[in-house]
């Protein structure tokens, strides 16, 4: 398991909330041809975006499932309308927080946490439709030009590509993306909730909602996206996690979408496509739980894996990950008992990960339950005799066998 995740530095909040998280840049418009200065800004922003996209591609942080990316792209394409201009190219990216963002060149990313949080394809389409509208309508470029400064965007880019090295453990790829996950993890909240003027946000709500309806989706699912975000956002930020959204802003988005949905309540119900969505993301919630454990967020990991287990109660791997989440919460009352029970359930099921036996054995050893520890370790070595840590486990077994009864 990768243990390179770190807590997010709090200074990122101050830098990124100062400006919109992305700038929508397509071909220069008719005003650009008459005024070379804005056109230069457009070209510079495009170069910045191309650079960011290349860094992300080589960072190792792309989720890397071509089938899932193809599904996400198909939903994106379904939302496109004539005259949208440059298409969005969507990919999943690893991230502990539920967000999505679009770069000025149309490169778009949705975090694994966002995909884990959503219930169905209609909710995904709501996220993408809102983002797509900001891009197509060039809201960020409009606001940046009104401020007549590029400094804010350049500063945001510097943070975007400058700090994930610490977060991901200091690898060369991570250093090139310093704080990418901090940014990527919060860009949805910044851009869709707190990065734009109230007028631009409401326009993105309305036009994104029109895309949702035109594509045949259940429009009643739109407010639920922001309800999920609100449910996971505290009243005030804490040092444990950077929350960029505020309750008032999220509540505005919920109210806006509820108003839009009420206006179309008489329309025939669209599709939510929950089964197709859940089939497309597959075991992503299990992998997301592992990412959250490594990010020192075992309670959030527990929520993720518990939702998955409701749908897949016979998944040995999911029960193992549930055990890992409980084990990471060892300071809490009964957490170790819960971890052992989860490992035991994983061991009973077909396809049990050998690591479930090792982890169970380690916990029994720590509690002085020698017979149970020996049993777990022996089964572990029988299942995976060439395990990387087989030598250490054999030493544990020697120690346990030599212990007095």
N, C-alpha and C positions, 0 to 999 in steps of 0.2 A: 504493500500500500504506500502510495506517495505521501510523505509527511512534510512536504515542502511548503504547505500553506501557512500563512501568517495572518495575524489580525491586520485589518486595513488601517493605514495611517489616517488620523483624523484631519490632517491639513488638507486632504483632497476635497473635503466638504467645502472649505472656504474658496478654493480655486474654481471648482467646477460649477458651483451654484451662481457664480458671477456672470456667466454667459450661457447662451443656448448651447446644447451639447453637439449639435451638428448644424451644418449649413447646407441647404438644398441648392446644388449647383448643376445646372444642365448646360445646354448651349446658351451663349450670351443672347439676351433678349434685344428688342429693337432699341432700347435705351442705351445698351452697351455700344452699339455701332456709332452712336452720336457722341458718346462720352467715353474715351479710352480709359479713364481712371477706374470706374467700376469694373470695366471689362478686365483690367489687369488684376483686380482683386479676385474676380471669378476664376481666372486662370491660376492664380496663386493658391487659392483654396482647393482647386481641383488637384494641383500637384501635391498639396498636403494630404489630401484624401488618398491619392494613389500610394503615397509613401506609407500611410497608416495601414492600408489594405495589405501591402506587401509584408509589413512587419507582423501583422496578425497571421498571415498565411504561414510564416516561418516560426511562429512563436511556440507551436506545440499546444496552443490553447483551443484550437478548433476541435469541436466534438468529434468530427471525422467519420460520420456515418453517411455515406452517399445516399442510401435509401431514404433516410430521414430528410436530408437536404433537398432531395428531389420532391418529396412530399411537401415540404415547406414552400418550395418554389412554385409548385402547382397551385397552392392556395394563394400565394402572392399574385400569380398570373391571372387567377380567376377574378381578382379584385381590380385589375387594370381596366382603364377606360380609354376610349379614343382621345388622343391629344395629350396623354400623360407624358410623352417624351421618353427620356432615357429610362429603361426598365430597372427595377430593383433586383439585385441578385442576393438571395437570402441564404444564410448558413447558420447552423447552431454553433454556439461557442460556450465553453465551460464557464460557469459563473455561479457563485453562491447566492446571488440575489436576483429576484425576478424582474428582468428588464429587457428592452430591445432598443436598438439604435441604428440609424442610417447615416452613412458617410456621404459627403457631397458628390461622390462619383456614382452613387447608387448602390455601393456595397452595403449590405444590411446584415445585421446579426441579431439573433435572439438567444438569450442565455438559457442554459439547461434548467435553471431555477424557474424561469418564466414558463417553460414548457411543462415542467413538473406541476406548477401551480394551476394551470388551466385545466378545465374539465372537458372541453370539446373543441371542435374545429371552428364553430361560430365564434367562440371567445378569442381564439387565435386570429381569426379574420378581423375581429374588432381591433385588436392590437395593431395588426398590419395595416388596416385601412386608415387608422389615425396617423400612424407614422408616414404612410404613403402620401397622405394629404399635406402634411407639413413639408414633405420633400417637393411634391408637384407644385404647390403654391408658393414655394420658396420663402416660407415664413421667416426662417432664421436669417437668410440673406437680407430680407426686407428690414428686419430689426437691426441687423448689424450695420446696414447702410444708413439707417436712420441715426444711429449713434456715431457714424462716420469714423469708425475705428476697426481695425483688424486685430488689435492687441488681445482682446478677449478670446477670440478664436485661437490665436497662436498660443496663448497661455493654456487654454484647455487642451490643445494638441500636445503641448509639452508634458502635461501631466498624463495625458492619455497614453503616450508612448514612453514615458520616462520612469515609471516606478514599479512595474509588476515583478521586477527581479527580486525585490525583498519579499513580495507576497508569495512568489512561487519558488523561493529558495535560492535565488541568486544565480541561476543558470545563465549562460550567455544569451539564450533566446529570451529568457525572462527579463534580463537586463535591458534588452531592446524594447521591451513592452512595459516598462516600469509602471505599475498601477493600472495596467490595462483592465484587469478584472474589477478593480475599484470603480473605474470609469464605466466599463461596459455593464457592470452590475447595476449602476445607477442611472445610466443615460435614458432609459425608458422613463423613469420617474422625473428626471430633470426636464426632458424635452416634452413629454406628454402631460406633465402635471405642473411643473413649476418653472419651466424655462422660457415660456412665451407670454406675450400679453394676453389678457383675458379675451380680447376680440379674436386673436389668432387661435387660441385654444378652442373657443366655441366654434370657429369655422372648421377647425380640424375635426371636432366632434361631429358637426353636422354633415360635412362632406364625406368623412370616413364612414358615418352611419349610412349615407346614401350608397356608398360602395357595398357595404354589408348587405343592405336590402336588395340592391340590384343583382348581387351574386346569389340571391336566394337563401340567405342564412336567416336563422331565427334571431331577430333583432332584440328580443327580450334578454338575450345573453350578454348584450353590451355592458349594461351597468354592473353585471356580476364581476367582470374583470377588475373594476376599481373597488368593488366591495371586498374582493379577495386581497387587494393591495392594502386597503384600509385596515382589514382585520389583522394584517401582519405589521402594521406601523404603529409605534407607540406615540403617546402625546408629545414626548420630548425625546431628542436624541440621547443615547447613552454611549459610553466609551466602548461597549461591546460590539456595536454594529453601527455603521454610518447610515442614518435614515435621512434621505434628502426630501422625501415627500412630507407634506404637512397635512394634518387632518382637514383643515379648511380647504386646501387645494383639491385633495382627493374627494371631499364631499361635493365640491363644485362639479367635478367631472361626473360623479354619480348622479347628481341632480340633473345635469345637462343630458345625460344619456337616458335617464328615466323619462324626462320630458319628451325627448325624441321618440322613445319607444311607445309612450302613451299616445302620441299623435298618429301612430300607425297601428294601434291596437286592433283596428277592424280589419287589417290586411290578413290574408291567409298566412298561417304559421309557416315560417321557413324551416330549414333543417338545421339541427345542431351537430349532427354527425359525431356523436361521442364515441361510438365503437370504432369508427375509422380512425379517429384521432388517437385513441388509446392504443390501437394496434400499431399505428405509425411510430409512436414514441417508444413502444416496447418496454425494455428494462431500464429505460432512462431514469425512472425514479429510484431504482436500486443504486445505480451509479451516482446519481445526485446525492443520495444519502451518504455514500462513501466520501464524496467531495466535501460535504458539510461536516462530517466527522473530522476530516483532515483540516478543515478550517476552524476547528474548535467550536463547532456549533452542533453538538450531539442532540440537543433538544429539538432543533429544527430537523435534523436527520431523522429523528424518531417520528416526527409528524409525517415526513415524506414516506418513510418505509411502512408506517402503519396504514396510510391510504392505499399503498400498493398491495399490502397483505389482505385488505378487504376484498380486493378483486382477485388476488392470487394466493389463497391461503395455503396452498400446497407447494409453494416455491421454497425449496431448501436454501437457496442463495439469499432470498429475502429474509428468512428467519435468521440466517447467519449474520446478515448486516444489522438486523434488529439487535442481535446480541452484542455486536460491536458498538452500537450506539449506547446501549445500556452500560457496557463496560467503560465507555468514555465518561459516563456519569457516575463513576464509582463512589464519589463523595456523597451521593444522595442516598437516603434511606431505601433499602431493599433493591438498589440498582443492581448489585451483584447477583442477587437471587433471580432478578428478571433476566439478566444476561445469561446465566446458566440455563434457565428454562428455555430461552430462545435457542441457544446452542443445542440443547437436548432435542427440541422440536426439529431443528435442521438435520440432526443426525438420524432421526427416524424416517426422513423422507428420501426418495430417490434423488440421486445427483447431489448428495451433500458435499459441500466444499470441505476438503480435508482440514482446512484452517479452523473449522468449527470445533473439531476434536482437539486441536492444539490449544485453542483459546479456552475451551472448557477445562482442559487439563491444567492450564496455568492458573486459572481461578481457584480450582480445587487445591492446587499446591499451595497457593497463597493463604488459603484458609485452613491449612493443615489437614485436609481430607485426603490422606495419602492413597487409600485404596481407590477412591474415585479418580484421583489424578493419574495413578498408574494405568487404570483401565482406559482412560481417554488417550493417554500418550501411546499406549501399545496399539490401540486401534488406529491412531494417526499414522504411526510408522508402517503399519500393515497396509494402510490405504495409499500412503505416499512414501515408500522407503527411500526414495532419492530426493526428498525434500531438502531445500537449502539449509534448513536448521536441524536436519536429522541428527547430526552429531551432538548438538546441544541437548536435544530431547533425550537422546540415549544417556547422556550424563545425568539428566534429571531422573531417569528411570533407575540408574544405578544408585543414586542418592536415596530414592524412595524405597528401593528394595532393601537397602542397608539399614534403613531406619527401624528402630524397635517397634513392635506391634503395639 
